[in-house]
Amino acid sequence: MSNQSIFELQLPEELLPFLDKINGNSINKKVRVAFAINLFAQKTVSLEKAAELSGETLIEFMDILKEQGLPWGEYTDEHLNQDKRVIKKMLKEMDSKK
């Protein structure tokens, strides 16, 4: 990430225990990762973009999400309906081959 800005950030002491739960060896890194997690969780950015913003590889960011108990993939009702249609079609085809 070549374009970076430097800001002074004041955080309430109560946030520090939460930042301790975020990967990173500096407050800067922890805030960056936390911000990327939030953007991804709010569906503002894609998984790939969140990983890039966090400064982590895609796999590392997926591991971070897993450690935080956040799913990195979604299985929606539409996915379920598609799977049901495909399974029904496959079963029908298997029955017709008997």
SULWOJO-V812192 format. One record per pair of residues at least 6 apart in sequence whose ideal C-beta (glycine too) atoms are under 7 Angstrom apart, sorted by the first residue. I is the first residue (numbers start at 1). GAP is how many residues later the second one is. If there is no record, write none. Layout:
I|GAP + I|GAP
This chain:
1|54 + 9|22 + 19|8 + 19|11 + 19|15 + 22|8 + 22|11 + 22|12 + 23|10 + 23|41 + 24|6 + 24|9 + 29|26 + 32|22 + 32|23 + 33|21 + 33|31 + 36|14 + 36|17 + 36|18 + 37|28 + 37|31 + 37|33 + 39|6 + 39|11 + 39|14 + 40|7 + 40|10 + 41|29 + 45|8 + 47|25 + 48|10 + 50|11 + 51|6 + 51|7 + 51|10 + 54|7 + 56|8 + 62|10 + 65|7
